[in-house]
Amino acid sequence: MMRVVNLGRTGLFVVMRGGAVETLAGRSYWRSLDDVWKAARAENVTVSDMVVRTAM
């Protein structure tokens, strides 16, 4: 399962697996959480519904 991380300073979202940033649907970052979930569905991968937020 991939983990969703919100990068506080930039507001961007990334997905991580085992400590490494992963690519979904040809992208490695998104501007909204909905876009992350759409990319995960397109790739048919499981993404955690809990979002880790980094400090600002």
PyMOL commands that set and color helices and strands:
alter all, ss='L'
color gray80, all
select helices_A, chain A and resi 33-43
alter helices_A, ss='H'
color red, helices_A
select strands_A, chain A and resi 2-7+12-17+20-21+47-53
alter strands_A, ss='S'
color yellow, strands_A
deselect
rebuild
show_as cartoon
